[in-house]
Amino acid sequence: MSVSPSFVIRVLALGFLAVVIQVAAVSQISIFGVNADLSPLVVMSVGLLAGSITGALMGFGMGLLVDLVLVQTLGVTSLLYIAIGYWSGRLRELRDPAHGLVPLGVGAAATGVAGIGMALIQFLLGVDAPVSLLLVQQILLTVLVNSLIALPVYAVVRRAIGPSLPDDPRRRRRRRYTTGGLSPLQRPSSGLGPVTRAASK
């Protein structure tokens, strides 16, 4: 699949805007005592739409930008987001899921991986962040909140990068069959069968 410059620009702009909106606005809004986290949802959406390589690259870039903006250890968030973007893309490449609720489930999983992974890495690095039931509760509530907004975020990402997505031959074939095109097994016979000819006489 060839990647157009328009697609690259759209993905870069999307990642930058997502981090800015997260830090400037979303992080100021508390729901159930926690803040929604747009970053893993955006990375997950790009992976589901564009594949594993693009998802991993998006995860690396957004994670690095998040670490820079929040003045964290560089590479920690990138490591988690690379995994999220890559496996979201692999799900698309291996299963090509078409169900409308797939982004909700994958978004919840991505948020869980980001929350649990960050807590584990901070613990391994010796950061003073005590592991407690309160931390587990915050992670679960964040997963719940992100699940509620996963579908709208996916729809926005699809609208933003959809027009410039590289064409996927598998989806093109499936779209042809599901929108009126006949598969070779469904092509009508050119002549009448013996039973039909007998009935028409």
N, C-alpha and C positions, 0 to 999 in steps of 0.2 A: 504494500500500500504506500503510495506517495503522499507525503505530508506537504500541504501548501503553506506558504508564508502567512496567509490569513489565519490558518488554524493555529500556528505557533503564536501569533500576536494575540489572538483571542484567549488562548490558554494562559499566557503570561499575564495579560490584563485581568483575567478572572482570578488568578491566584493572588495577585497584588491587592485587588479590590476586596477580596474575601478576608484577607488578613487585616486590612485597614478597618473594614466594617466590624469585624470581630473585636478588635482592640478599642475602637472609638465608640461603638454603640452597643453591640450585643453583650459585651462583658459588663456593661453598666445596668443591664436588665436582669433581675433575679426572678426565677420561676421555681417555686417549691424550695426556695433557699439555695438554688444553684444557678449557674449561668449556662446557657446553651453554648455549644462549641461547633462553629460552622466549619472549621478547618478539616476535620476528618470526613465530614459529609461531602465537602467539595472534592476532596481527593478521591473518595469512594465513587462519586458520581462520574468523575473524569475517567476512572478506571473502567467502570461499567460501560461507558459510552465509547471509549477510544482504545481500550486494550491494556495489557499488562505493562508494556514498556512505557507508554505515555503516562499511565497511572503512577508507575514508580518514579518517573522523572518529575511529575507534578508533586508527588509526595516529598521528594528530596528538596525541591525548590520552596514549597510552602513551609516545610518543617524548618528549613534554614532561616527563612524570613521570620517565622514565629520566634525562633530562638534569638535572633538579632533584636527584634522589637521588644521582647520581654527580658532581654539581657540574661539569658539562660546559658547553660553549657552548650556550645555549638555542637550540633550533630545528634543530640539526644532525640529531639522531636523528629528530625529527618529520618532517623532509623525506624521509628514507629510508623511514620507516614509512608515510607517506601514500602513497608510490608503491607499496609492497608491498600495502597494504590495498586501494587503488583497483584495481590490475591483477588482484588475486585476485578481487575482486568482478566485474570486467569479464569474466573467464573464466567465472564462473558465469552471468552474464547473456547472454553471447554463445553459449557452448557448452553450458552446463548439464551438466557432466560427471558421470556416474554411476558411473564405475569406482572401486572401493575404494582403489586406489593413487594416485589423483590428489593427495590431501593430501601424500603422500610426495614426489612430484616437485615440487609447488608449494612445499612447505616447504624443500626443498633449494635451489630457485631463490631463495626469499625470504631464506634465510640467506646465500647468495652475494651477493645484492644488498646486504644490510646490511653484510657484512664488507668487500667491495670498495668500496662507496660510502663507508663511514666512513674507510677508509684514504685514499681519493682526496680527500675533503673535508679531512681533517687535513693532507694534503700541500699542498693549495691554500691553507689557512689559515696555513701556515708552522709548524704544530705539530711539535715535535722528535720525530718518529716515523719512523725510517729505514725505507725500503722495501727489503726484502731477501727472500731465499729463505725465511728463517725466518718472515716475515710471511705469505708465500704458503702455506707449509706449515700455519701455524696456521689460516688461513682455510679451507683444504681439509679439515683435520681437524674444524673446527667444523661445516662443511657435512655431513660424514659423521656426526658425532654427532647433529646435529639431524635428519638423515634417519632415524636409528634411533628417535627419539622423536616424529617428526612425527605418526604415526598415533594413538598414545595421547593426545597433546595435542589433536588434532582431535576425538577421541572425547569427551574431557572438556569441551571448549568446546561441542560439539554438545549434550551432556547438560545443560550449564549454561544455555544460552540457547535450546535447541530448543523447549521448551514455550511460549515467548512470541514465537517468530519470526513476523513478518508473513507472512500467507498469500500464496503465489505462485500465480496462476491457471494458469500453464504447468505447474507441478509437480502441481497438483491434477488437471489433465486427464490428464497422463501417468500419474499414480498410478492413476486410474480405469481406464485402458486396460490397465495392467500387473497389476492385481489383480482381474481378472474382468469388468470392464466391456467391452462390445463396441463397437468403432468402427462408424460407419455402414456401412462396407464389409463388416462381418462379421455383420450382422444376418441371421438365418435367413429364408428366404422363407416366406410364409404359406401358399402352396399347393404342390402337387407339380408338378414339371415333366412334360412329355409322356412322356419316357423312363421316369421313375419310375412314372407312372400305368400305362403299358403293362406294365411288369414286375410290377406288383402284381396284375394281372388273372389 
